Structure formats: structure tokens, C-alpha cells
């Protein structure tokens, strides 16, 4: 008689597993035992694995590896599952590894065995080697508990632990609050069952209370033992119908922080091996609960600090719409030095005798560092700025006072951590804007912070260069010049910290280009949606596909504040306009003036005219800085003319001396400004003012199809299009 026939006669299947190919060969009986048709079959490892209970498969994996290493037999009991996840039988597997170089084959048998009786696992374990099974279980339990981030997650992990051979059906974790025993969480009970145990005195004759008092575990293998030792509280436990109980202390750093109860519906003898498993799990559970408690305290502190330090913009103010976001990204307490604020200023309209909607101040800033001290300094500085603004000071005075304040509270700190705050002096960047809600006038003072940006009504986005001084706290005597611009109805102002620009491997320039495209694509209506889109684009999952050329760093917090003027009536079509001041001491800002004109004309159809406009602006501003003692004020505007758009640029100064047209020789280094304007501009002139003068020029954009040059591509978000768009 063949061996296969003998094995079939005793209901034993034969199988072979090739580790190199991952193919498992089953005879007819082995296939039947696995719930497959009773015929020989070759399956992949994944197909066979799907027939076994996942817990048993994980345990058998360790048994097989040890058998391969030692050259011994691998024995185990395995539960077979059907396609619906139900256990249909338990089989016993015995296999012998055949080593072939670096690979091996397992040849073994499968035989159906009777189900185990509850409570007998320690004597007839689920796996062939109970100690190996225990070690595998403890490794899995330790990993799962270590990955739990909250108390709720720790309790879910504890409830899902399947202990080898004696899994409890009821669990409870007790904590201590003063002199009372509390229930932190439970599993295997109905809602409300924890009531009698949730606020029990530690002096109560209850196993968990005694464990907390003494720090020693209590094992109760039978109901009779429970009744004998704790007759007072036995009626409370009797109604659950359990047969055995283990109460194990939860100890962290030598301190008993609570107790863990494991209750069983079948008798458990609590052998030394079983007690060892319970004690080890209790230690891991205590450490996981302690870590989760610290993490939850930090999160609660973080949220509390954020709620305290981040302002609530409050009810809507007539005529404007405001949205803001703060995103902590650096880990730890999730609180850093970034902040924003909106302040109602005293008085009404800035117009004399006016009683309009009044004025507000917008503030955004970033204190150096990302730690508790930075958050503390941020809170102090924010309060100081509010106080100075509420006193009615102008933007330059507000920042000057704030700089002296920050310098004063950090100057005494040394690098070694001495002084009142420790950690050395700190500085802060800040942007302070005073907005007249009736006229749209915005006065800006800047302390080392990124410039604001404005989205015009036609979708053009301009970065508004502003004069500025040193960051706050560096020099107590720093001056902060003020820049004025006008926010027309329907336009949106954006101010942000550098975290919005430099997150994800970007520098300020490339980061601004990414943000500019988002602003251009926005329809200009829902600022809340725009704020979400800005944060999502630079910090959400999709931001990993738009990283810049630098290292992808995401440690800096993000703060962004948006304001849009929303008049009651329909928004009229306002000209596209930019305005900036170039001081005598800042000739380098001539380059910023040229860039402003290029941004203003991003969709201009004639590229030659654009270059001409930039050249004339450079000549006009340079002329003011060279031939006068005052600053130059540049105003550029794109408006609709009779047939197409018209650009008008004027540069004014405080000098009464009018420019004269010259006829420079070939070797002359100056004197060509008015000559260039006469050649390049459609119209130009010099207008005396009450104090000083203004020189201006105009360019008319060619009509579409009128032979315009190869101008730049129209920018996204532009409502004008190429070649005009006034019709």
C-alpha cells in the first residue's frame, strides 16, 4: 500500500512548501482540511495563508524559522478559516525543513484535532511550543502598545490582545484620582457597568483598590476564592458571570499608577507562565498609558496656548471680509512664535470729522525660535502691540515702541540660559498695517518681515514692496518708515509669515511664485476657502509634489491673514494700480520699482512697450534721487481708454526745480531721460504741484490684431486678456 493511501486512511494530509518559489503543494486530504476541493493542488503562499487564522500564522512563522535554524521539527496547532472568516476546524501540523543552500523546503503533514477545552491552554497550547508563542505575543503586544498615541488607542490595543491560550473576555483599567479609584476604560462590559467602580475609595475591600494600596498583584482562580477574600464587593462582581480574575498593578518608575483587571469566563489556574505574561503586559500597558497621558497633556496645553494666544477675529465688520489661519508644524508642543492679530483702533474714520466704519490694525509676526519661550515672548509682544495700537500711535511709533519693549525683556538673557527668560536674546519680525475702512488707505510699517501682496479685481497679484527696518528687539532705537497704499473695493490683501513661503524646499522667491498662482486662481469671493487652499497647497499631502529646489524642510509655523474690502453695492471696475516710495537712502529699490511695473503689465500685449515702460520708470526715479534731496513717489495705473487700455505712470518729488530737455553728446553719461520719454511715450509731461512736481508718461496698448509686438503670455487669473480687454 502506498504511503499516500495510508495517510488518507487516517485522515492525514501531506504538503510541501518551497520557500524559494513560494509554491505550496497539497495532496487531496490536505486540500480538504484547508477547506478546498479534495484534489491535489498547487497554490501560492498567499493563497494558503488566507486559509489560516492570522494570529496562528504569525506564531507558526516564528516556530518554522526556529526549526530551520535548529534543524528540528516544527509543530503547531492552526485554526482553518473559510472565505467568510469563520473557524471551520483546527489542524495539527508537523513539518521537517530540508535545507538547500540559502533556501529550504518544508515537508509535513496536516491532521484534524479536537477543539481545546477552555482553561487547558497551558497544558495543550495553541502552538507547538507555548513559550515561543508567548514571546511572539509579547513582542507584538509591545510594538502595538508602543505605537498607541492616546489613552483611547492604548485601551483599544489592550482590548484586542489575544493572549496565547487564555485570552480574557473582560478587561478594565483603573486609575487613581486623589484617594478615589477611577475607571479609565473597560472592554467586554456594557455601558454603565463601570458605575459602582468608577469612584470607589481606596480603602474599599475591592481587589483593584488593594492592588493600588499594596502594589502587589492579586489572582483569584475561582469564584469561591473571590468570595472568601473580598466578601464585601463580591456581589458587584458576581453578576458578570466570570470564573477567574487577575488584578495586576500598573507601575511606572516605581510608582503604582493604577491596576489592570483581566477577567475570564473559564477557569484559569494562573500558572507561573501565565502570571509572567500578565505581569509583563501590565508593565507595558502602564508605560503606554503614562506616555499617552503626557502626550495628551502636551496636546491640551498646546490647544490651550493656541486658544489663548491666537485671536478670535470676532463678528463681521461691515465693509470687509477677514480670514486667518495658524498651522504649527514643528512638533513638540505645537506652539511657536508665529502670530496674527486684528485690532479695533480708537476713533472713527481717518477723515477729519468723519464717523465712518473706522479703522483697524492688522498685525502678523514671527518670534525667533519654536519652543515654549518663543510662544511666551510672542504672547507678551502681542499684548504690547495691542496696547500701543489702542493708545492711538501711528504704525511707525507702534513698531518702535514694540522693538524697545522686546529688547528690554530679552536684553538681560545670556546664551547660557541666565536672566529672566533664559536662552539668549531673541528678535521678532513683524508687519503692522493700519487700514481705514472707509477710504481703503493702508499705512504699513515693516520690521524685517515679508512684504504684503494684493490681488486686484481683474486677478492680477502684486507683491507690494514696503520700506522697512530691522526686526524687533535688535536695536531699541530703530526707526520704521511708513508706506501707504490704497486697497480698492473688491481687492484682497494677504500678509503671511515666511513659513507659508519657505515650506517644502522653497526660498522666498520660488515660494512666492507658488503662492501667487494660488491667489491668481482664486475667484476673490470666499476668503475662508482661499485661506484653506493656501495652507493645503504648502502643507497638505499635495504639497509634496510641488517642492522647491532646496531641502524639503517643514519645521516653520505658518500664519496667514487675508482682508478684502466688500462694499454693500456692486464692485465697480477699478483701474489696476501700484504705488511705492523710493527713499534717497534706498537706491536699490529702483529694481523693485521696475519689477512692480512688470507685474502690473503681466498681460500687456506689446512686449516692446513693456520694456520701454520699465526703462522710463528707471530713468524717472533715478533722476529724482540724483538731482533732488527728497524721496520719489511712484504711481502706476492701468485703466481703460477709448479703444484699449492705457498705462499712466507718474513720479513725484518735493523739488520745485523743473527738468529740462537736454541734447547730450555721444559720450555723455546723463541727460537722456526726457529724450527717451519723447521717443517712447505716447504722451508725457511735467506738472507743478503745490510743493514739488510730478513727471508722467502714458502708453496706449495696441488694439488686438493691430500689429502688436510679441508681448508676454497673459497671466493666469487676468480678466483683461491679451491686446486690451476694455470692451
matplotlib code that plots the C-alpha trace (Angstrom):
import matplotlib.pyplot as plt

x = [0.0, 1.3, 2.2, -0.4, -3.1, -2.1, -2.2, -5.6, -6.9, -6.0, -7.3, -3.8, -2.8, 0.6, 2.0, 5.3, 6.3, 9.1, 10.5, 12.4, 9.4, 6.7, 4.6, 2.8, 1.8, -1.1, -2.5, -6.2, -6.6, -4.5, -6.6, -9.8, -8.6, -7.9, -11.5, -10.6, -11.9, -10.5, -8.0, -4.2, -3.4, -0.5, -1.1, 0.8, 1.9, -0.6, -3.5, -2.6, -2.0, -5.6, -6.9, -5.2, -6.2, -3.8, -2.8, -1.8, 0.1, 2.2, 3.0, 3.8, 6.2, 8.4, 8.2, 9.3, 12.2, 13.5, 13.1, 15.0, 17.8, 18.0, 17.1, 14.3, 10.6, 8.2, 4.9, 1.9, -1.9, -3.6, -7.2, -8.6, -10.8, -13.4, -13.9, -16.2, -13.6, -15.3, -13.1, -14.1, -11.6, -8.3, -5.4, -2.1, 0.9, 4.3, 6.9, 10.6, 12.8, 15.0, 17.9, 19.0, 21.7, 20.2, 16.7, 14.7, 11.6, 9.2, 7.6, 4.9, 1.5, -1.8, -4.2, -7.5, -7.6, -10.4, -11.0, -9.3, -11.3, -11.3, -8.6, -6.4, -4.2, -1.2, -1.1, -2.1, -1.1, -2.4, 1.1, 3.5, 5.8, 3.9, 7.0, 7.8, 4.2, 4.3, 7.4, 5.9, 2.7, 4.7, 6.7, 3.6, 1.9, 4.9, 5.0, 1.3, 1.3, 4.4, 2.7, -0.5, -0.7, -3.6, -5.3, -8.2, -5.8, -3.9, -7.2, -8.2, -4.9, -5.2, -8.8, -7.6, -4.7, -5.1, -3.1, -1.8, -4.2, -6.0, -7.4, -9.7, -13.2, -13.3, -10.8, -10.7, -8.0, -8.3, -6.6, -6.2, -7.7, -6.7, -8.0, -10.5, -10.3, -11.5, -12.2, -10.1, -11.5, -13.0, -13.8, -16.2, -18.8, -22.0, -22.3, -22.9, -21.4, -18.5, -20.8, -20.2, -16.4, -15.9, -15.5, -14.5, -12.5, -9.0, -9.9, -12.7, -12.4, -12.0, -9.2, -8.2, -8.1, -5.9, -3.6, -3.2, -2.6, 0.0, 1.5, 1.1, -0.9, -4.0, -5.0, -8.4, -8.7, -12.3, -15.4, -15.0, -11.6, -13.1, -15.9, -13.5, -11.1, -13.4, -16.9, -18.0, -17.6, -18.2, -21.9, -20.7, -18.6, -20.9, -23.4, -20.9, -20.6, -16.9, -14.8, -11.3, -9.8, -6.3, -5.7, -2.2, -0.6, 0.3, 3.7, 5.8, 9.1, 8.4, 5.0, 1.7, -0.5, -3.4, -4.5, -5.4, -8.1, -8.3, -11.4, -12.1, -15.3, -13.4, -11.3, -7.6, -5.1, -2.7, 0.4, 3.8, 4.0, 0.5, 1.3, 4.5, 2.6, 0.1, 2.8, 4.8, 1.7, 0.8, 4.2, 3.9, 0.4, 1.5, 4.3, 2.0, -0.7, 2.0, 3.3, -0.2, -1.0, 2.0, 1.2, -2.4, -1.3, 1.0, -1.8, -4.2, -1.5, -0.8, -4.5, -4.9, -2.0, -3.2, -6.7, -5.2, -2.6, -4.4, -7.1, -10.7, -11.4, -14.9, -18.1, -18.0, -17.1, -19.3, -17.4, -14.7, -14.1, -11.3, -9.9, -6.8, -5.0, -2.3, -0.6, 2.0, 4.4, 7.5, 6.4, 6.7, 4.0, 2.8, 3.2, 5.8, 6.5, 4.1, 1.0, -1.5, -4.0, -6.7, -7.2, -10.1, -8.4, -9.9, -11.8, -13.9, -12.9, -9.4, -11.1, -11.5, -14.8, -15.7, -17.8, -17.4, -16.7, -13.5, -10.0, -8.5, -4.9, -3.7, -0.6, 1.4, 4.8, 7.2, 9.3, 12.7, 12.5, 10.0, 9.7, 7.8, 9.9, 9.2, 5.5, 5.7, 7.6, 5.0, 2.2, 3.9, 4.7, 1.2, -0.2, 2.3, 1.4, -2.3, -1.6, 0.4, -2.1, -5.0, -3.2, -3.6, 0.0, 0.9, 2.3, 5.9, 5.6, 3.9, 6.8, 9.4, 7.9, 7.4, 11.1, 12.2, 9.8, 11.2, 14.8, 14.1, 12.7, 15.4, 18.5, 19.3, 19.3, 22.6, 23.3, 23.8, 20.2, 20.6, 18.3, 14.6, 13.7, 16.9, 18.2, 19.8, 18.2, 15.5, 14.2, 10.9, 9.8, 6.6, 4.3, 1.8, -1.0, -3.4, -6.5, -9.0, -12.2, -13.9, -11.2, -9.2, -6.0, -3.4, -0.4, 2.3, 5.3, 7.6, 10.2, 12.2, 9.0, 7.9, 6.0, 2.2, 0.5, -2.6, -4.9, -6.7, -10.2, -9.0, -7.0, -3.6, -1.5, 1.2, 3.8, 3.8, 7.3, 7.3, 10.0, 11.2, 13.6, 15.4, 13.5, 12.1, 14.4, 17.7, 18.2, 16.0, 16.4, 15.5, 13.1, 10.4, 9.3, 5.7, 4.5, 1.0, -1.2, -4.8, -7.0, -9.8, -13.2, -13.1, -9.3, -7.8, -4.7, -2.6, 0.0, 1.8, 4.9, 7.8, 6.6, 3.9, 6.6, 9.6, 7.9, 8.7, 12.2, 11.4, 13.1, 11.2, 11.2, 10.1, 7.7, 6.1, 5.6, 3.8, 1.5, 1.0, -0.5, -3.0, -4.1, -4.5, -6.6, -8.9, -12.2, -11.8, -15.1, -14.7, -11.7, -12.1, -11.8, -8.8, -7.1, -7.7, -6.3, -3.1, -2.4, -3.3, -1.1, 2.0, 1.4, -1.1, -0.4, -0.3, 2.5, 5.0, 4.5, 5.4, 8.6, 11.3, 15.0, 16.1, 15.9, 12.2, 12.0, 8.7, 9.7, 8.5, 5.0, 2.6, 0.4, -1.6, -4.1, -6.4, -8.5, -10.9, -13.0, -16.6, -18.8, -22.6, -23.1, -21.7, -17.9, -17.1, -14.3, -11.4, -8.1, -5.2, -2.8, 0.5, 2.2, 5.5, 8.0, 11.8, 13.8, 17.1, 18.9, 17.4, 18.6, 18.5, 14.7, 14.8, 14.9, 11.8, 10.0, 10.9, 9.6, 6.4, 5.8, 6.5, 4.0, 1.4, 1.8, 2.0, -0.7, 0.3, 0.2, 3.2, 6.5, 8.4, 6.1, 6.6, 10.4, 10.0, 7.8, 10.3, 13.2, 11.3, 10.4, 14.0, 15.1, 12.4, 13.1, 16.9, 16.5, 14.7, 17.3, 20.3, 19.0, 16.8, 17.1, 13.8, 12.1, 10.4, 6.8, 5.8, 2.2, 1.4, -2.1, -3.6, -7.1, -9.4, -9.1, -11.4, -10.3, -7.9, -6.0, -3.8, -0.8, -0.1, 3.0, 3.9, 6.9, 6.6, 9.1, 9.3, 11.6, 10.3, 13.0, 11.6, 13.5, 14.9, 15.3, 19.0, 21.0, 23.8, 26.7, 27.7, 30.0, 27.6, 26.5, 23.3, 20.7, 18.8, 15.7, 13.3, 14.7, 13.8, 10.3, 9.7, 10.8, 9.0, 5.9, 2.6, 2.3, 4.3, 4.7, 5.7, 3.1, 4.0, 2.3, 1.7, 5.0, 7.2, 6.3, 5.3, 6.7, 4.4, 4.1, 1.3, 1.3, -1.7, -1.9, -2.3, -5.7, -6.0, -4.7, -3.1, 0.4, 1.4, 4.8, 5.3, 4.3, 4.3, 1.8, -1.3, -1.1, -3.5, -6.3, -6.2, -9.6, -8.3, -6.6, -4.1, -4.3, -6.6, -9.9, -11.9, -14.8]
y = [0.0, 3.4, 6.0, 8.4, 5.7, 5.1, 8.8, 9.2, 6.3, 8.1, 11.5, 12.9, 15.2, 15.7, 19.1, 20.6, 24.3, 25.5, 28.7, 29.7, 29.7, 30.4, 27.5, 25.1, 21.6, 19.9, 16.4, 15.7, 15.2, 18.3, 20.4, 19.1, 20.0, 23.6, 23.9, 23.3, 20.7, 17.2, 17.0, 17.7, 21.3, 23.8, 27.2, 30.4, 31.1, 34.0, 31.7, 29.2, 31.9, 33.2, 29.8, 30.1, 32.3, 35.4, 35.1, 31.4, 32.2, 34.8, 32.3, 29.5, 31.8, 32.0, 28.3, 27.5, 29.9, 28.4, 24.8, 25.8, 27.3, 24.3, 21.6, 20.3, 19.5, 22.4, 21.6, 23.8, 23.8, 26.0, 27.2, 26.9, 29.8, 29.7, 32.6, 34.3, 34.4, 31.6, 28.9, 25.6, 23.2, 23.1, 21.1, 19.9, 20.5, 18.7, 19.5, 18.9, 21.6, 20.4, 22.9, 23.6, 26.2, 29.5, 28.2, 25.4, 23.2, 22.2, 18.7, 18.0, 16.6, 18.0, 16.2, 17.4, 17.6, 18.2, 21.8, 22.7, 22.9, 26.4, 26.8, 23.9, 26.1, 26.0, 22.2, 21.8, 25.1, 26.5, 26.5, 23.6, 25.5, 27.6, 29.6, 30.6, 31.6, 33.7, 35.5, 36.2, 37.5, 39.8, 41.2, 42.0, 43.5, 45.6, 47.0, 47.8, 49.5, 51.5, 52.8, 53.9, 57.7, 58.3, 56.7, 55.6, 53.9, 52.2, 50.8, 49.6, 47.8, 46.2, 45.0, 43.4, 41.4, 37.7, 36.1, 32.6, 30.1, 32.1, 35.3, 37.2, 38.2, 41.2, 44.0, 47.1, 49.7, 51.5, 54.8, 57.0, 60.4, 61.6, 59.0, 57.6, 54.7, 55.6, 53.5, 54.8, 52.3, 48.9, 46.2, 43.3, 45.1, 47.0, 50.8, 51.8, 48.6, 50.7, 52.8, 51.1, 51.0, 54.5, 56.5, 53.9, 54.8, 53.3, 51.9, 49.8, 46.0, 45.5, 43.8, 46.7, 49.1, 46.7, 46.3, 50.1, 50.3, 47.5, 47.4, 43.6, 41.5, 39.5, 36.3, 34.8, 31.5, 30.6, 32.5, 30.8, 32.4, 35.8, 35.4, 34.3, 37.2, 40.0, 39.2, 42.9, 43.5, 40.0, 40.8, 43.6, 41.1, 38.1, 39.4, 39.3, 35.5, 35.3, 32.3, 33.7, 37.2, 38.7, 42.2, 43.4, 46.7, 49.3, 50.5, 53.3, 54.5, 52.6, 54.3, 52.4, 54.5, 52.1, 48.5, 46.3, 43.6, 40.6, 38.5, 35.1, 33.1, 29.9, 28.7, 29.7, 28.3, 31.2, 29.1, 30.9, 31.2, 32.8, 35.2, 36.1, 37.0, 39.1, 40.9, 41.8, 43.0, 45.1, 46.8, 47.6, 48.8, 51.1, 52.6, 53.1, 54.8, 57.1, 58.1, 58.7, 60.8, 63.0, 63.4, 64.3, 66.8, 68.4, 68.5, 70.0, 72.6, 73.3, 73.8, 76.0, 78.2, 78.4, 79.4, 82.0, 83.5, 83.3, 86.0, 85.4, 87.7, 88.3, 89.2, 90.6, 94.2, 96.0, 96.6, 94.0, 90.2, 88.7, 85.2, 83.8, 80.5, 79.4, 76.0, 74.8, 72.4, 72.0, 69.2, 69.4, 71.5, 72.6, 76.2, 78.6, 82.2, 83.0, 85.1, 87.3, 89.8, 92.3, 95.3, 97.8, 101.3, 104.2, 106.9, 106.8, 107.4, 108.9, 111.7, 114.9, 114.9, 111.6, 109.0, 106.1, 102.5, 103.4, 101.9, 98.6, 97.4, 94.1, 92.6, 89.5, 88.4, 85.7, 85.5, 83.7, 80.0, 77.3, 76.5, 77.5, 80.6, 81.8, 81.2, 83.2, 86.1, 86.1, 86.4, 89.3, 91.1, 90.7, 92.3, 95.1, 95.8, 95.8, 98.3, 100.7, 100.5, 101.2, 104.3, 105.7, 105.7, 105.6, 102.4, 103.6, 104.6, 101.3, 99.2, 101.5, 101.0, 97.3, 97.0, 98.7, 96.5, 93.3, 94.5, 95.3, 91.9, 89.9, 92.0, 90.6, 87.0, 85.3, 82.3, 80.1, 80.4, 83.1, 86.0, 86.1, 84.2, 82.2, 81.1, 84.4, 87.5, 86.9, 89.0, 89.1, 90.1, 92.0, 93.6, 96.3, 97.7, 100.4, 100.2, 103.0, 101.0, 103.9, 105.1, 101.9, 103.6, 101.2, 102.6, 99.9, 99.6, 96.6, 95.1, 92.6, 90.7, 89.6, 92.2, 92.1, 91.1, 92.4, 90.7, 93.2, 92.9, 91.5, 88.7, 90.4, 89.7, 92.2, 91.9, 95.4, 96.5, 98.5, 100.4, 98.6, 98.5, 95.9, 93.1, 94.0, 93.6, 94.0, 97.8, 99.8, 103.0, 101.6, 103.8, 102.2, 104.2, 104.1, 103.1, 104.0, 102.1, 102.1, 98.9, 99.4, 97.8, 94.1, 93.8, 91.3, 91.9, 89.0, 89.1, 86.0, 84.7, 83.2, 79.6, 80.0, 80.8, 78.7, 75.5, 72.5, 73.3, 76.8, 80.1, 83.4, 83.9, 80.4, 80.2, 83.5, 82.2, 79.2, 81.3, 83.9, 81.2, 80.2, 83.8, 84.4, 81.2, 82.3, 84.0, 86.7, 85.9, 83.3, 84.2, 81.2, 78.9, 80.8, 80.5, 76.7, 76.4, 78.3, 76.1, 72.9, 73.8, 74.4, 71.9, 69.3, 66.0, 67.5, 69.9, 67.0, 67.2, 70.9, 71.0, 73.5, 73.2, 73.2, 70.6, 69.8, 71.3, 71.8, 72.9, 76.5, 77.5, 79.1, 82.2, 83.9, 86.8, 87.9, 91.0, 92.1, 95.2, 94.3, 97.4, 97.0, 97.7, 96.1, 96.4, 98.9, 98.1, 100.0, 100.7, 98.4, 100.4, 100.2, 102.8, 102.9, 105.3, 105.2, 107.0, 108.8, 106.3, 103.3, 103.5, 99.7, 99.9, 101.2, 97.5, 96.9, 99.7, 98.1, 94.8, 96.4, 97.8, 94.4, 92.7, 95.4, 94.8, 91.0, 90.6, 93.6, 92.7, 94.6, 93.4, 96.4, 98.8, 96.9, 97.2, 100.9, 101.5, 99.8, 101.9, 105.2, 104.4, 103.6, 106.9, 109.0, 107.6, 107.8, 111.4, 112.3, 110.5, 112.1, 115.7, 116.3, 115.9, 114.2, 110.8, 109.7, 108.6, 106.3, 105.8, 103.5, 102.8, 100.6, 101.8, 101.5, 104.2, 104.9, 101.9, 99.9, 100.0, 102.9, 102.9, 106.1, 106.4, 109.4, 110.1, 113.0, 114.6, 117.7, 119.8, 122.9, 122.7, 121.5, 119.2, 120.5, 118.7, 118.4, 117.4, 115.2, 114.3, 110.7, 110.4, 112.0, 109.7, 111.5, 113.9, 111.4, 110.9, 113.3, 112.4, 108.8, 109.8, 111.9, 108.9, 106.1, 107.5, 108.3, 111.3, 112.8, 115.9, 117.7, 119.0, 121.5, 120.7, 122.8, 121.5, 119.9, 118.5, 115.3, 114.0, 111.5, 109.5, 107.4, 104.4, 103.2, 99.4, 98.5, 97.1, 93.3, 92.4, 95.9, 94.6, 94.4, 93.0, 89.6, 90.5, 88.2, 85.4, 86.6, 85.7, 83.3, 84.9, 88.0, 89.3, 91.5, 89.1, 90.0, 93.1, 95.1, 93.9, 97.1, 96.2]
z = [0.0, -0.9, 1.8, 0.5, 0.9, 4.5, 5.3, 3.7, 5.7, 8.9, 7.6, 7.4, 4.5, 3.0, 2.0, 0.6, 0.8, -1.4, 0.2, -2.9, -5.3, -2.7, -4.0, -1.7, -3.0, -1.2, -1.7, -1.8, 2.0, 2.9, 0.4, 2.1, 5.5, 4.3, 3.1, -0.6, -3.0, -2.2, -5.0, -5.3, -5.9, -6.1, -4.5, -3.8, -0.3, -0.1, -1.1, 1.6, 4.2, 3.6, 4.9, 8.3, 11.3, 11.1, 14.8, 14.3, 11.1, 12.8, 15.6, 13.2, 11.3, 14.4, 15.0, 11.4, 11.5, 14.7, 13.3, 10.1, 12.3, 14.6, 12.1, 14.3, 13.7, 13.5, 15.3, 15.7, 16.0, 13.4, 13.0, 9.5, 8.2, 5.5, 3.0, 5.4, 8.2, 10.3, 12.0, 10.5, 12.2, 14.0, 12.5, 13.8, 11.6, 11.8, 9.3, 8.6, 6.9, 4.1, 3.7, 0.1, 0.2, 1.3, 0.6, 2.1, 1.6, 4.3, 4.0, 6.5, 7.5, 8.5, 10.7, 12.2, 16.0, 18.5, 19.8, 23.0, 26.2, 27.9, 30.5, 29.3, 27.0, 29.4, 29.1, 25.4, 23.8, 20.5, 19.2, 19.5, 21.9, 24.4, 25.4, 21.9, 21.3, 24.5, 23.3, 19.9, 21.6, 23.9, 21.0, 19.1, 22.2, 23.0, 19.4, 19.3, 22.7, 21.8, 18.7, 20.6, 20.8, 23.1, 26.1, 23.9, 21.5, 24.3, 25.7, 22.2, 21.8, 25.3, 24.4, 21.2, 22.7, 22.1, 24.9, 24.0, 25.4, 28.0, 26.5, 28.9, 27.8, 30.2, 30.8, 32.9, 33.6, 37.0, 37.8, 40.9, 41.5, 45.0, 47.3, 44.9, 42.4, 38.9, 35.8, 32.9, 30.4, 30.1, 27.5, 27.5, 29.6, 28.8, 29.0, 32.6, 34.2, 35.4, 37.6, 41.0, 40.5, 39.0, 42.2, 44.8, 47.9, 48.0, 51.5, 49.9, 50.2, 46.5, 44.6, 42.5, 45.5, 47.4, 44.4, 44.3, 48.1, 48.2, 44.7, 44.6, 42.1, 43.2, 41.4, 42.0, 40.1, 41.4, 42.5, 45.9, 46.3, 45.3, 47.9, 50.6, 50.2, 49.2, 50.6, 50.6, 46.9, 45.7, 44.9, 42.5, 40.5, 40.8, 38.2, 35.4, 35.5, 35.4, 36.7, 37.2, 37.8, 37.7, 39.2, 38.3, 39.4, 36.8, 37.9, 36.3, 37.7, 41.0, 41.4, 41.3, 39.0, 38.8, 38.3, 35.4, 35.6, 33.3, 33.9, 32.3, 31.8, 32.0, 34.9, 34.8, 37.2, 36.9, 36.5, 36.8, 33.0, 32.8, 35.7, 33.9, 30.7, 32.7, 34.6, 31.5, 29.7, 32.7, 32.7, 29.0, 29.5, 32.3, 30.3, 27.3, 29.5, 31.0, 27.6, 26.3, 29.3, 28.8, 25.1, 25.8, 28.5, 25.9, 23.3, 25.8, 26.8, 23.1, 22.3, 25.4, 24.4, 20.8, 22.0, 24.4, 22.1, 18.7, 18.5, 17.5, 14.7, 16.1, 14.4, 10.9, 10.4, 7.8, 4.5, 4.9, 5.0, 7.0, 7.2, 9.0, 9.6, 12.0, 11.5, 13.9, 12.1, 14.2, 16.6, 20.4, 22.0, 18.5, 19.6, 18.3, 17.8, 14.8, 15.5, 13.9, 15.3, 14.3, 16.5, 16.5, 16.7, 18.6, 16.8, 13.6, 10.1, 9.3, 7.5, 9.5, 11.3, 9.8, 11.5, 9.0, 9.7, 11.5, 11.4, 12.2, 12.6, 11.2, 12.7, 11.8, 13.2, 14.0, 17.1, 16.6, 17.7, 18.0, 21.7, 24.9, 25.3, 21.8, 22.5, 25.8, 24.1, 21.3, 23.8, 25.6, 22.3, 21.0, 24.2, 24.0, 20.3, 21.2, 24.0, 21.8, 18.9, 21.3, 22.5, 19.0, 17.9, 14.2, 12.7, 12.8, 16.5, 17.4, 16.0, 17.5, 21.0, 20.4, 19.5, 22.7, 24.7, 23.2, 23.6, 27.2, 28.2, 26.4, 26.8, 30.2, 28.9, 28.2, 26.0, 28.9, 30.0, 32.6, 33.1, 33.4, 30.3, 29.5, 26.2, 25.0, 23.3, 20.7, 17.9, 16.0, 12.5, 12.3, 9.8, 11.1, 8.9, 9.8, 7.5, 7.0, 6.2, 4.5, 2.2, 1.8, 2.8, 4.3, 6.2, 6.6, 8.9, 8.4, 10.7, 8.7, 7.6, 4.1, 2.2, 1.7, -1.5, -3.2, -5.6, -7.8, -9.2, -12.5, -10.9, -11.1, -8.0, -7.0, -4.2, -2.6, -1.7, 1.5, 3.4, 6.5, 9.4, 11.5, 13.2, 16.6, 19.6, 17.9, 18.2, 20.6, 18.6, 15.1, 13.0, 10.9, 7.9, 6.8, 3.4, 2.2, -0.4, -1.3, -1.2, -3.7, -3.2, -4.2, -3.8, -1.4, 0.8, 2.0, 4.8, 6.0, 7.8, 5.9, 6.8, 4.1, 1.5, 2.5, 3.4, 1.2, -0.1, -1.4, -0.8, -0.6, -4.4, -5.5, -2.6, -3.5, -7.1, -5.8, -3.6, -6.3, -8.6, -5.9, -5.4, -9.2, -9.5, -6.7, -7.7, -5.0, -3.1, -0.3, 1.8, 4.1, 1.1, -0.1, 3.3, 3.3, -0.2, 0.7, 3.7, 1.9, -1.1, 1.0, 3.9, 2.7, 1.1, -2.4, -1.4, -1.6, -5.4, -5.6, -3.6, -4.4, -5.2, -1.6, 1.2, 2.0, 5.5, 7.3, 10.7, 10.4, 11.6, 9.1, 9.8, 7.1, 7.3, 4.4, 4.2, 1.4, 1.1, 0.5, -0.1, 0.1, -3.6, -6.7, -7.1, -9.8, -12.2, -10.7, -12.5, -11.8, -9.7, -7.8, -5.6, -3.9, -2.3, -3.0, -0.4, -1.0, 1.1, -0.8, -4.4, -4.5, -4.5, -8.1, -9.1, -7.1, -8.9, -12.3, -11.1, -9.9, -13.4, -14.9, -12.6, -13.3, -17.1, -16.9, -19.6, -21.8, -25.4, -26.7, -25.2, -26.6, -24.8, -21.6, -21.9, -22.7, -19.7, -17.4, -18.9, -18.5, -14.9, -14.1, -15.7, -13.9, -10.4, -10.8, -11.9, -8.6, -6.4, -8.3, -8.8, -5.7, -2.0, -1.4, -2.0, -5.1, -5.1, -8.0, -9.0, -12.0, -13.2, -16.0, -17.0, -20.0, -22.6, -25.5, -27.6, -25.4, -22.1, -21.2, -18.8, -16.9, -14.7, -12.7, -10.4, -8.0, -5.6, -3.4, -5.5, -7.3, -10.0, -13.3, -15.5, -18.8, -22.1, -23.0, -26.0, -24.6, -26.8, -27.6, -24.6, -22.1, -19.1, -18.3, -19.7, -21.9, -19.7, -21.4, -24.8, -24.2, -23.0, -26.1, -28.2, -26.4, -24.7, -26.4, -24.2, -21.4, -19.3, -16.1, -13.7, -11.0, -7.7, -4.5, -3.2, -5.8, -9.2, -11.0, -14.3, -16.1, -19.3, -20.9, -23.2, -25.2, -25.6, -29.3, -30.2, -30.7, -34.2, -34.8, -35.2, -31.6, -30.7, -29.3, -25.8, -22.8, -22.4, -20.5, -16.8, -15.2, -13.4, -15.6, -16.6, -19.3, -21.8, -24.4, -26.5, -24.3, -22.9, -22.1, -24.3]

ax = plt.figure().add_subplot(projection="3d")
ax.plot(x, y, z, "-o")
ax.set_aspect("equal")
plt.show()
